[in-house]
Structure formats: C-alpha cells, structure tokens
C-alpha cells in the first residue's frame, strides 16, 4: 500500500507541471502518438448488483527508442509514510447530446468533401502465406489417421515466417471516475488526448483515437455537430471490433446454409454454441469455425476431387508437393 501511495503521489506531482494533465515519462517530442479510449469496470459484490464502479481509461502509444527529448522527467517516487494520496481532480468539460438539426446542417456542409479509399487490399505475400498454412493443414488432415500433425497452429506458423515489428510503448492516463458513454466524458478524454499530442508533435497533426463500436458511434455524432472538432480528431474503430463485425457478417451469410448444421449434427458444437458462434460471441471459436474451418474444408474438398480426377485419368497426384516449407505451388483447381 505504501508503494502504491508513493506511485500515486508521483503521478499527481507530474500533473502539476502540465496544468492537470499527466504526461507519461516515456513520451518524447517529435514522434507521433496515438490513443485508445475504453470503459473499465470493477466488479464489486453488491446486494443488488448495482452501484458498482465504472470509469474511463485512456491509453497512449508511441514507438519505443524514438529519438527526441522527453516531454516530462522521470517520476520522482518519494517514500510514503502513510497511505494518504494527494488530491487529484479532472474538471469535466460540459457537453450535451448533439441535436439532430445540428447533425443535418453539418452533414450538408461536408457533402462536398472527398475521401480516398485504399484499393490495394491485403498484400499478396500475406495471402500466399495464409493460403500455404490452410493448404498444409488440410493436407495433414487428409493423411493417415493417428499420424502426428507437424503443421503448427496459425499463431506459431505466422511467428516463424513474419519479421519482428518495431516495439511500441504503452502508457495510461489516470483513471477517470466517469462512465465512458457520457458526452462530457467523451469530450474531456478527447481534449486530454489532444493536449498530450500537442506536447509531442504540435498542432500540425490530427489526434487519432481508437474506440469500441458503441463509443465510436457517439464520437462521430459529436464531431458531426462541431466542424471545429472535425479537423482536430480522427476517430477509429478498434481492430478487434472490426474483426468481430466482419465475422458477424460472415456468420449471417453462413446461417441456414447447411454449414451450421454440419457443426450441430456430428455434435461438434451444440445448437446454443453454434448460435453464439454465428453472432461472434465466442471470438476464438468463431474465428476457427467461420474463417479457418470453412477455408480448410473448401481446400480439402478441392484436393480430394483433384486427387480423384487424377486417378481417373491415370495421373499420379501427391498433395504433399503443394506445400514444402515456405515455398508453395497451388494447383489450378484451387484458383
């Protein structure tokens, strides 16, 4: 407790140098920063399940080993003699729910804007890498029963082939004891992120913040109602929520197609679990069944038919030649 008190007092002392804003010591000037905002809850045990603590947390990211001068000095952690924390308060900015009239007028003013769409798509090297793993796992399943599967899982396979990425340092601002979906809370955390971004790279860059889907929708409404904020912030949907939305869309297309029945009839999954998979309430199972499992099944079906056709016309077909290490030759039947 004394150590936690010492850390808390050091953080509060840091905020006094930046008008109440905490600047993590690892941040440096001249290197871009971006943020992520999410709600956090503490599951206290209450009689009626209500009255639990909810807060909002802001994470800040910057590349490690970035050149430049630190924004703030290291925390000065003093020895605490008691569990007394220096008072710290964040003034909440007033913000009311955007009016529909403001949203309509703002939309009319921005109809002349043009947006660029990335048409490059997924890199060809990644597509081949993923296809190589799908084909390899499909071939291993077509082998003799009881034979040891030497193909690693997707995470291990990808780690063997991918190159190391630059390390990113992550810090967090002090917990804001307000629910994240309040308009005042959203405006307050956005302004905190903008001030911290200005300390790092100045006013010439927008503030990029990631939100979950529910908070993202509110932030878009907030920005649409204020043209001044539109040029200052770029909201993003968190990657996990994008993937889950994509899997839910795939689950909708798979539902009642017969593939879901193929999971239920052999007792691979129960009906309730299958329904949760299609709605992407089990992320890992959903990813394995919808994305990986479906691709693997299609590849196995194609390979079996190709092997059968080769036997019919008296051609020797060895599926193991398709995958050899990281090099791969894909038959025309799989294109």
One Martini backbone bead per residue (centre of mass of N, CA, C, O) as a GRO file, in nm:
protein
  335
    1UNK     BB    1   0.056   0.063  -0.020
    2UNK     BB    2   0.298   0.259  -0.006
    3UNK     BB    3   0.385   0.224  -0.299
    4UNK     BB    4   0.119   0.317  -0.431
    5UNK     BB    5   0.125   0.597  -0.299
    6UNK     BB    6   0.391   0.692  -0.427
    7UNK     BB    7   0.296   0.670  -0.721
    8UNK     BB    8   0.050   0.855  -0.703
    9UNK     BB    9   0.205   1.113  -0.610
   10UNK     BB   10   0.391   1.125  -0.862
   11UNK     BB   11   0.164   1.167  -1.068
   12UNK     BB   12   0.044   1.425  -0.947
   13UNK     BB   13   0.306   1.589  -0.977
   14UNK     BB   14   0.311   1.571  -1.288
   15UNK     BB   15   0.039   1.734  -1.341
   16UNK     BB   16   0.143   2.021  -1.243
   17UNK     BB   17   0.323   2.071  -1.514
   18UNK     BB   18   0.028   2.029  -1.704
   19UNK     BB   19  -0.247   2.131  -1.598
   20UNK     BB   20  -0.352   1.820  -1.505
   21UNK     BB   21  -0.166   1.659  -1.698
   22UNK     BB   22  -0.054   1.345  -1.788
   23UNK     BB   23   0.295   1.260  -1.861
   24UNK     BB   24   0.458   1.017  -1.971
   25UNK     BB   25   0.800   0.960  -1.951
   26UNK     BB   26   0.835   0.812  -2.248
   27UNK     BB   27   0.771   1.059  -2.387
   28UNK     BB   28   0.843   1.223  -2.702
   29UNK     BB   29   0.962   1.450  -2.907
   30UNK     BB   30   0.868   1.409  -3.259
   31UNK     BB   31   0.664   1.167  -3.195
   32UNK     BB   32   0.405   0.997  -3.263
   33UNK     BB   33   0.070   0.975  -3.127
   34UNK     BB   34  -0.170   0.743  -2.987
   35UNK     BB   35  -0.508   0.634  -2.903
   36UNK     BB   36  -0.716   0.478  -2.635
   37UNK     BB   37  -1.066   0.426  -2.553
   38UNK     BB   38  -1.222   0.298  -2.247
   39UNK     BB   39  -1.403   0.105  -2.051
   40UNK     BB   40  -1.419   0.043  -1.689
   41UNK     BB   41  -1.466  -0.222  -1.446
   42UNK     BB   42  -1.582  -0.306  -1.109
   43UNK     BB   43  -1.663  -0.615  -0.946
   44UNK     BB   44  -1.855  -0.564  -0.721
   45UNK     BB   45  -2.022  -0.686  -0.427
   46UNK     BB   46  -2.362  -0.654  -0.447
   47UNK     BB   47  -2.683  -0.707  -0.369
   48UNK     BB   48  -2.806  -0.580  -0.667
   49UNK     BB   49  -2.559  -0.510  -0.877
   50UNK     BB   50  -2.525  -0.220  -0.797
   51UNK     BB   51  -2.297   0.045  -0.761
   52UNK     BB   52  -2.066   0.026  -0.942
   53UNK     BB   53  -1.754   0.081  -1.079
   54UNK     BB   54  -1.696   0.333  -1.330
   55UNK     BB   55  -1.468   0.397  -1.605
   56UNK     BB   56  -1.201   0.580  -1.779
   57UNK     BB   57  -0.955   0.488  -2.024
   58UNK     BB   58  -0.626   0.603  -2.137
   59UNK     BB   59  -0.422   0.524  -2.407
   60UNK     BB   60  -0.070   0.548  -2.494
   61UNK     BB   61   0.129   0.568  -2.802
   62UNK     BB   62   0.482   0.483  -2.872
   63UNK     BB   63   0.768   0.446  -3.004
   64UNK     BB   64   1.040   0.295  -2.942
   65UNK     BB   65   1.340   0.454  -2.951
   66UNK     BB   66   1.284   0.746  -2.982
   67UNK     BB   67   1.372   1.035  -3.079
   68UNK     BB   68   1.426   1.276  -2.830
   69UNK     BB   69   1.274   1.470  -2.598
   70UNK     BB   70   1.144   1.458  -2.311
   71UNK     BB   71   0.854   1.579  -2.178
   72UNK     BB   72   0.916   1.432  -1.905
   73UNK     BB   73   1.024   1.343  -1.625
   74UNK     BB   74   1.080   1.134  -1.404
   75UNK     BB   75   0.956   0.988  -1.148
   76UNK     BB   76   0.920   1.105  -0.810
   77UNK     BB   77   0.978   0.868  -0.572
   78UNK     BB   78   0.857   0.876  -0.259
   79UNK     BB   79   0.844   0.813   0.062
   80UNK     BB   80   0.586   0.668   0.240
   81UNK     BB   81   0.420   0.709   0.566
   82UNK     BB   82   0.135   0.699   0.428
   83UNK     BB   83  -0.209   0.652   0.293
   84UNK     BB   84  -0.178   0.945   0.141
   85UNK     BB   85  -0.335   1.115  -0.120
   86UNK     BB   86  -0.314   1.340  -0.344
   87UNK     BB   87  -0.521   1.543  -0.474
   88UNK     BB   88  -0.731   1.469  -0.771
   89UNK     BB   89  -0.866   1.663  -1.053
   90UNK     BB   90  -1.107   1.655  -1.319
   91UNK     BB   91  -1.244   1.865  -1.540
   92UNK     BB   92  -1.549   1.865  -1.676
   93UNK     BB   93  -1.678   1.902  -1.980
   94UNK     BB   94  -1.929   2.048  -2.124
   95UNK     BB   95  -2.189   1.823  -2.270
   96UNK     BB   96  -2.429   1.772  -2.503
   97UNK     BB   97  -2.650   1.643  -2.696
   98UNK     BB   98  -2.675   1.625  -3.012
   99UNK     BB   99  -2.850   1.769  -3.255
  100UNK     BB  100  -3.020   1.698  -3.540
  101UNK     BB  101  -2.987   1.972  -3.679
  102UNK     BB  102  -2.679   1.979  -3.662
  103UNK     BB  103  -2.627   1.721  -3.822
  104UNK     BB  104  -2.759   1.812  -4.091
  105UNK     BB  105  -2.595   2.069  -4.138
  106UNK     BB  106  -2.315   1.934  -4.128
  107UNK     BB  107  -2.368   1.743  -4.367
  108UNK     BB  108  -2.409   1.965  -4.584
  109UNK     BB  109  -2.117   2.093  -4.550
  110UNK     BB  110  -1.969   1.788  -4.616
  111UNK     BB  111  -2.056   1.690  -4.915
  112UNK     BB  112  -1.782   1.802  -5.070
  113UNK     BB  113  -1.621   1.586  -4.970
  114UNK     BB  114  -1.334   1.381  -5.005
  115UNK     BB  115  -1.247   1.026  -5.031
  116UNK     BB  116  -1.006   0.786  -4.971
  117UNK     BB  117  -0.949   0.456  -5.102
  118UNK     BB  118  -0.819   0.152  -5.039
  119UNK     BB  119  -0.719  -0.064  -5.326
  120UNK     BB  120  -0.499  -0.279  -5.255
  121UNK     BB  121  -0.517  -0.442  -5.002
  122UNK     BB  122  -0.401  -0.737  -4.949
  123UNK     BB  123  -0.118  -0.877  -4.943
  124UNK     BB  124   0.017  -1.125  -5.130
  125UNK     BB  125   0.202  -1.254  -4.917
  126UNK     BB  126  -0.024  -1.306  -4.709
  127UNK     BB  127  -0.205  -1.483  -4.882
  128UNK     BB  128   0.007  -1.707  -4.929
  129UNK     BB  129   0.064  -1.769  -4.635
  130UNK     BB  130  -0.223  -1.852  -4.559
  131UNK     BB  131  -0.268  -2.063  -4.780
  132UNK     BB  132  -0.036  -2.250  -4.696
  133UNK     BB  133  -0.161  -2.326  -4.420
  134UNK     BB  134  -0.431  -2.437  -4.516
  135UNK     BB  135  -0.317  -2.657  -4.703
  136UNK     BB  136  -0.140  -2.803  -4.494
  137UNK     BB  137  -0.370  -2.878  -4.294
  138UNK     BB  138  -0.540  -3.032  -4.499
  139UNK     BB  139  -0.328  -3.249  -4.571
  140UNK     BB  140  -0.286  -3.358  -4.281
  141UNK     BB  141  -0.590  -3.458  -4.261
  142UNK     BB  142  -0.552  -3.664  -4.519
  143UNK     BB  143  -0.401  -3.851  -4.371
  144UNK     BB  144  -0.317  -4.065  -4.154
  145UNK     BB  145  -0.434  -4.202  -3.891
  146UNK     BB  146  -0.238  -4.100  -3.610
  147UNK     BB  147  -0.076  -3.892  -3.736
  148UNK     BB  148   0.143  -3.653  -3.688
  149UNK     BB  149   0.103  -3.311  -3.661
  150UNK     BB  150   0.345  -3.072  -3.806
  151UNK     BB  151   0.151  -2.836  -3.808
  152UNK     BB  152   0.120  -2.543  -3.699
  153UNK     BB  153  -0.026  -2.301  -3.582
  154UNK     BB  154  -0.100  -1.989  -3.678
  155UNK     BB  155   0.075  -1.836  -3.476
  156UNK     BB  156   0.336  -2.004  -3.512
  157UNK     BB  157   0.359  -1.976  -3.819
  158UNK     BB  158   0.369  -1.663  -3.829
  159UNK     BB  159   0.623  -1.631  -3.643
  160UNK     BB  160   0.822  -1.781  -3.843
  161UNK     BB  161   0.766  -1.575  -4.103
  162UNK     BB  162   0.784  -1.324  -3.953
  163UNK     BB  163   0.878  -1.011  -3.877
  164UNK     BB  164   0.990  -0.790  -3.672
  165UNK     BB  165   0.850  -0.537  -3.487
  166UNK     BB  166   0.815  -0.249  -3.363
  167UNK     BB  167   0.821  -0.118  -3.058
  168UNK     BB  168   0.557  -0.034  -2.830
  169UNK     BB  169   0.464   0.203  -2.611
  170UNK     BB  170   0.267   0.193  -2.302
  171UNK     BB  171   0.022   0.408  -2.159
  172UNK     BB  172  -0.156   0.574  -1.881
  173UNK     BB  173  -0.402   0.743  -1.763
  174UNK     BB  174  -0.579   0.843  -1.529
  175UNK     BB  175  -0.853   0.747  -1.389
  176UNK     BB  176  -1.185   0.809  -1.485
  177UNK     BB  177  -1.476   0.855  -1.273
  178UNK     BB  178  -1.642   0.789  -1.557
  179UNK     BB  179  -1.855   0.726  -1.787
  180UNK     BB  180  -1.795   0.685  -2.127
  181UNK     BB  181  -2.094   0.759  -2.261
  182UNK     BB  182  -2.058   1.036  -2.190
  183UNK     BB  183  -2.022   1.338  -2.332
  184UNK     BB  184  -1.825   1.468  -2.130
  185UNK     BB  185  -1.619   1.239  -2.129
  186UNK     BB  186  -1.545   1.238  -2.426
  187UNK     BB  187  -1.447   1.533  -2.444
  188UNK     BB  188  -1.230   1.516  -2.225
  189UNK     BB  189  -1.047   1.287  -2.347
  190UNK     BB  190  -0.997   1.428  -2.616
  191UNK     BB  191  -0.853   1.680  -2.495
  192UNK     BB  192  -0.628   1.528  -2.357
  193UNK     BB  193  -0.509   1.404  -2.614
  194UNK     BB  194  -0.452   1.671  -2.762
  195UNK     BB  195  -0.250   1.788  -2.558
  196UNK     BB  196  -0.047   1.551  -2.574
  197UNK     BB  197   0.007   1.576  -2.877
  198UNK     BB  198   0.119   1.870  -2.866
  199UNK     BB  199   0.369   1.796  -2.693
  200UNK     BB  200   0.490   1.609  -2.923
  201UNK     BB  201   0.386   1.755  -3.237
  202UNK     BB  202   0.169   1.957  -3.217
  203UNK     BB  203  -0.076   2.120  -3.450
  204UNK     BB  204  -0.025   1.957  -3.743
  205UNK     BB  205  -0.187   1.716  -3.610
  206UNK     BB  206  -0.396   1.482  -3.559
  207UNK     BB  207  -0.613   1.304  -3.343
  208UNK     BB  208  -0.577   0.960  -3.265
  209UNK     BB  209  -0.865   0.748  -3.186
  210UNK     BB  210  -0.971   0.462  -3.020
  211UNK     BB  211  -1.278   0.269  -3.036
  212UNK     BB  212  -1.550   0.138  -2.979
  213UNK     BB  213  -1.846   0.110  -3.135
  214UNK     BB  214  -2.023   0.273  -2.936
  215UNK     BB  215  -1.829   0.520  -2.902
  216UNK     BB  216  -1.788   0.588  -3.201
  217UNK     BB  217  -2.078   0.681  -3.263
  218UNK     BB  218  -2.068   0.924  -3.067
  219UNK     BB  219  -1.822   1.071  -3.179
  220UNK     BB  220  -1.939   1.125  -3.459
  221UNK     BB  221  -2.168   1.304  -3.358
  222UNK     BB  222  -1.986   1.513  -3.223
  223UNK     BB  223  -1.829   1.596  -3.482
  224UNK     BB  224  -2.076   1.672  -3.665
  225UNK     BB  225  -2.161   1.917  -3.459
  226UNK     BB  226  -1.835   2.005  -3.495
  227UNK     BB  227  -1.619   2.147  -3.713
  228UNK     BB  228  -1.374   2.198  -3.524
  229UNK     BB  229  -1.333   1.889  -3.445
  230UNK     BB  230  -1.292   1.752  -3.725
  231UNK     BB  231  -0.986   1.873  -3.767
  232UNK     BB  232  -0.864   1.729  -3.487
  233UNK     BB  233  -1.006   1.442  -3.540
  234UNK     BB  234  -0.951   1.068  -3.557
  235UNK     BB  235  -1.156   0.818  -3.559
  236UNK     BB  236  -1.150   0.472  -3.440
  237UNK     BB  237  -1.182   0.136  -3.481
  238UNK     BB  238  -1.119  -0.129  -3.332
  239UNK     BB  239  -0.987  -0.417  -3.450
  240UNK     BB  240  -1.165  -0.620  -3.300
  241UNK     BB  241  -1.440  -0.495  -3.394
  242UNK     BB  242  -1.393  -0.538  -3.695
  243UNK     BB  243  -1.365  -0.846  -3.688
  244UNK     BB  244  -1.637  -0.907  -3.550
  245UNK     BB  245  -1.813  -0.778  -3.770
  246UNK     BB  246  -1.715  -0.966  -3.997
  247UNK     BB  247  -1.798  -1.234  -3.861
  248UNK     BB  248  -2.098  -1.165  -3.842
  249UNK     BB  249  -2.141  -1.146  -4.146
  250UNK     BB  250  -2.054  -1.438  -4.205
  251UNK     BB  251  -2.262  -1.570  -4.015
  252UNK     BB  252  -2.512  -1.473  -4.174
  253UNK     BB  253  -2.435  -1.630  -4.441
  254UNK     BB  254  -2.423  -1.921  -4.298
  255UNK     BB  255  -2.692  -1.920  -4.208
  256UNK     BB  256  -2.883  -2.179  -4.331
  257UNK     BB  257  -2.660  -2.337  -4.535
  258UNK     BB  258  -2.543  -2.615  -4.364
  259UNK     BB  259  -2.288  -2.563  -4.197
  260UNK     BB  260  -2.423  -2.547  -3.917
  261UNK     BB  261  -2.531  -2.840  -3.930
  262UNK     BB  262  -2.239  -2.970  -3.941
  263UNK     BB  263  -2.191  -2.895  -3.633
  264UNK     BB  264  -2.443  -3.034  -3.493
  265UNK     BB  265  -2.482  -3.334  -3.587
  266UNK     BB  266  -2.176  -3.434  -3.481
  267UNK     BB  267  -2.126  -3.274  -3.207
  268UNK     BB  268  -1.930  -3.029  -3.212
  269UNK     BB  269  -2.181  -2.839  -3.162
  270UNK     BB  270  -2.416  -2.679  -3.025
  271UNK     BB  271  -2.680  -2.476  -3.079
  272UNK     BB  272  -2.593  -2.247  -2.889
  273UNK     BB  273  -2.297  -2.224  -2.984
  274UNK     BB  274  -2.357  -2.173  -3.281
  275UNK     BB  275  -2.513  -1.910  -3.237
  276UNK     BB  276  -2.270  -1.764  -3.101
  277UNK     BB  277  -2.080  -1.786  -3.342
  278UNK     BB  278  -2.256  -1.629  -3.552
  279UNK     BB  279  -2.251  -1.372  -3.333
  280UNK     BB  280  -1.966  -1.340  -3.203
  281UNK     BB  281  -1.933  -1.448  -2.876
  282UNK     BB  282  -1.691  -1.643  -2.981
  283UNK     BB  283  -1.408  -1.561  -3.111
  284UNK     BB  284  -1.231  -1.813  -3.147
  285UNK     BB  285  -1.448  -2.005  -3.257
  286UNK     BB  286  -1.534  -1.821  -3.486
  287UNK     BB  287  -1.265  -1.809  -3.637
  288UNK     BB  288  -1.224  -2.115  -3.679
  289UNK     BB  289  -1.496  -2.182  -3.821
  290UNK     BB  290  -1.540  -1.952  -4.036
  291UNK     BB  291  -1.245  -1.901  -4.148
  292UNK     BB  292  -1.070  -2.160  -4.124
  293UNK     BB  293  -1.264  -2.405  -4.159
  294UNK     BB  294  -1.388  -2.328  -4.434
  295UNK     BB  295  -1.128  -2.317  -4.596
  296UNK     BB  296  -1.030  -2.605  -4.531
  297UNK     BB  297  -1.274  -2.753  -4.651
  298UNK     BB  298  -1.241  -2.650  -4.942
  299UNK     BB  299  -0.956  -2.759  -4.989
  300UNK     BB  300  -1.017  -3.057  -4.931
  301UNK     BB  301  -1.228  -3.086  -5.154
  302UNK     BB  302  -1.040  -3.012  -5.390
  303UNK     BB  303  -0.820  -3.230  -5.342
  304UNK     BB  304  -1.002  -3.480  -5.361
  305UNK     BB  305  -1.101  -3.424  -5.650
  306UNK     BB  306  -0.820  -3.410  -5.781
  307UNK     BB  307  -0.732  -3.696  -5.703
  308UNK     BB  308  -0.968  -3.841  -5.847
  309UNK     BB  309  -0.905  -3.734  -6.132
  310UNK     BB  310  -0.617  -3.850  -6.153
  311UNK     BB  311  -0.702  -4.149  -6.132
  312UNK     BB  312  -0.886  -4.154  -6.385
  313UNK     BB  313  -0.624  -4.047  -6.577
  314UNK     BB  314  -0.353  -4.170  -6.468
  315UNK     BB  315  -0.240  -3.966  -6.236
  316UNK     BB  316   0.000  -3.867  -6.027
  317UNK     BB  317  -0.091  -3.757  -5.688
  318UNK     BB  318   0.087  -3.530  -5.462
  319UNK     BB  319  -0.001  -3.311  -5.210
  320UNK     BB  320   0.290  -3.251  -5.078
  321UNK     BB  321   0.397  -3.053  -5.314
  322UNK     BB  322   0.245  -2.791  -5.234
  323UNK     BB  323   0.407  -2.814  -4.952
  324UNK     BB  324   0.735  -2.653  -4.888
  325UNK     BB  325   0.751  -2.487  -4.640
  326UNK     BB  326   0.743  -2.163  -4.793
  327UNK     BB  327   0.689  -2.305  -5.049
  328UNK     BB  328   0.444  -2.281  -5.326
  329UNK     BB  329   0.202  -2.483  -5.511
  330UNK     BB  330  -0.088  -2.407  -5.696
  331UNK     BB  331  -0.339  -2.538  -5.820
  332UNK     BB  332  -0.579  -2.457  -6.052
  333UNK     BB  333  -0.826  -2.561  -5.875
  334UNK     BB  334  -0.771  -2.326  -5.643
  335UNK     BB  335  -0.837  -2.050  -5.806
   0.00000   0.00000   0.00000
